[in-house]
Amino acid sequence: MTTALTTPTRDRATGAAGIVAALAAGGSGAVLAQGEGTFADQRIKSSAELVEAMNPELMIRIGGGLGLVAVIATTAFTLGLVRRAGERGGWAEALRWSSIALLATTSIGVLMRYVAAGGAPGAMDQSLYSTEASATAAVLADQMSTGAYLPALGVMSCAGMLALRGSLLPAPVGIVALVLGTLSLAATLGLGLPYSSSLVFPVFALVAGITLLVRPTGRRPSATGR
């Protein structure tokens, strides 16, 4: 089944969404619930020490707000890619479902940011949290908000294959997507670093976003997407 030709305006909108997603995701990842040095120190800490090391509520909420912007922009970006891929099976269908999974997991990651913010020292809802609950929420918020980008590896892989087999994106961008996705997958499986996906996806989104913004093709992908 074929789709109508994509327009340069829609391509630019998809590109702009990709750039916003990259910047917001990067900014969100820089503002975690746990404070500086928490992960560098290998000593086992008590719950009270972990809570004391948390960032202020406002900073955690800023990180959550940037994360929410990233979720919205990422959704617009991936929807744009799905639209360009067209209503076809194979890699295009995999791209669609990977995008849905990414929306679900990143939304949960943002929610955990706000849960952690409620238990930060001095927060309005702090009385509802025990010390152990605050410490646990902070750890989960940081781990889930970064690991939530694991489905992005599927998005990148599918986009990369469609770029090489069709005209979803220029071939060099597809190669970048596949290389970054492979490196992150290797880091996840070999080193146990699932949050590497939150580092490589913004790079892919930025590269693809700039490409679509500067060089909108207005073309329909080729008829073979398998």
N, C-alpha and C positions, 0 to 999 in steps of 0.2 A: 504494500500500500504506500502510495506517495503522499507527500504533503506539499503545501504551498511553499513557494520560495520564501526564504527568510529575508527580512529587510535589514538594511544597515542600521536603522534606528533600533530595532530589537536587539541586534548584535551588540550595539554600543551599550544598551541598557544591561544586557547580560554581562558585558565586560566591566561596567561600572559596579555592578553588584559583586563581581568577583574581587575587585580591588577593595571594596568596603569590607567584604568578608575576611580578606587576608589581613587587613589592618586591624579590624576589630578583634579577630581571633588572636592575633599576636599580642595586642594590648591586654586582652583578657588573661592570656597565659602569663603575662608579666605581673599580674596582681592576684596573688593567691590568698587563700584564707590563712595559711600558716606563714609566719614571718620569716625574714631573711635568716639563713643559717640553720633552720629547722632540719633540712634534709642533709646538710653537710655534716652535722654532728651524728656520729654513729652510736653514741651512748644512749641506752634505753632510758627514756624520760618518764616521769609520772604524768598522770592526766593533768595535774595542776600546772606542771611546767609547760606542757603543750598548750594549754589554754593561755597561759601568760605570754607565750611566744606568738599568739595569733595576731594578725593585723587588726587594726581598729574596724569597727562595724562599717564605717563609711567606705573604707578602702575595699572591703570585701564586697560591698554592694556595688561599688564602681566596677569591680571585676565582673560581677554578675550582670551589670547593665551592659558592659561591653560584650559579654558573652551572648546576651539576648540579641543585641544588634548583629552579632556574627551569625547567630542562628537564622535571623530573618534574611540577612544578605546572602548567606549560603544557600538558603532555600530558593531565593530568586535566581541565584547563579546556577544552581543545579537544574532548576526548572527550565532555564534558558538552554542549557545543554541538552536536556531531554527533548525540548521542542525542536532543536536543531537536528537531533538524531532521527526524529520522525517516529511514526507508529510502526515499528518493525520489531521482529524478534531478535534472538541472539544477543549480541553485546548491547544493543539499544535497550532491550528489555532488562538486562542486568543493570544497566546504568540507572534505569528508572527505579528499580527496587533498592539499589544501593543508596540512591538519593533519599528514598523514604526512610530507610534504616538510619541514615545520617541525621535526618531531621528528628527522629525519635530519640536517639541517644544523646545528641547535643542538647535537646530540650531538657532531658533529665539532668544533664550536667549543670545546666544553668539553674534549675530548681534547687539542686544541692548547694549551689553557691548561696542562695538566699536562706536556705535552712541553716547553713553554717553561720551566716551573718547574724541570725537571731540569737545564737549562743555566744557571740563574741563578748568580751568583757565590756560592760557598760551599755550593752544593747538593750533596747526596750523589752525584748522578750527573754532576757537572760534568766529571769526568775523561773522560767518554764523548763530550763535545762539544768541537769546535774553537771558537775565538772566532767565526769566521764562522757556524758552525752555531747558536751561542747567539743571535747577533744576528738571524739569519734567523728562528729559531723565535719569538723575541719579537715581531718585526714581524708574522709570519703569525698568531700567536695573537691579537694585538689586532685585526687586520683581519678575521680569520675569525670570531672570537667575536661581533663586532658585525654584520658582513655576513651572518652566518648567519640573521638574522631577516628576510631578504628574503621568504621564503615567507609570513611573517606578513601581508604586504600582501594576499596571496590570501585568507588566513583572514579578515582584516578586511573585505575587499570582499564576500566571500560572506556573511559574517555581517550586514553592512550591508544587502545586498539582501534577504536572508531576513527581516530585521527590518522592512523597509518593505513587503514583499509578504505576510508572514505574521505570526507572533507569536513568532519565535525570541527576540527582545529587543524592548524598547520602541522605538518609532520614533525618538525623540531619540538613543538610544544607537546606533542604526543610522546616523543622520546623522553622528554623531561618528566612527564607524568609517570611513565613506566619505570624509569630509573629511580625516581624518588619513592615510588610505591614499593619497589623491590627492596630498596635499602631499609625502609621502615619495617617491612615485613620481616626481613632478616634480623633487624634489631629486636623486634618483638618476639620472634621465635627463638633466636639464638641467645639474646642477652636479657630477655624479659623486660623490655622497655616499650610497653604499649603506648606510652605517651609520645613516642617519636612521631606518631601519626599526626599529633597536634602541631608538630614543628614543620612537617613536610607539606601538609595540605595548604597552609597559607602561602607557601612558596608557589605551589602549583596554581592556586587561585589567582595570585598576583600576576604570574607570567601569562596565564590564559586570559585574565581580565584585561591586562594591558594590550595583549594581541587583538582581542575582539574590539576594544575601544578605539585603538589606533587604526586597525586594518579590518573593519567589518567586511565580511565577504559577501553577505547577501545571497549565499549559495545554498542549495539543498544538498544534503549528504547523498552519497551514491546509493543506489538501490540495494546493494548488498551490505548487510550489517552483521553477518554471522562470522 
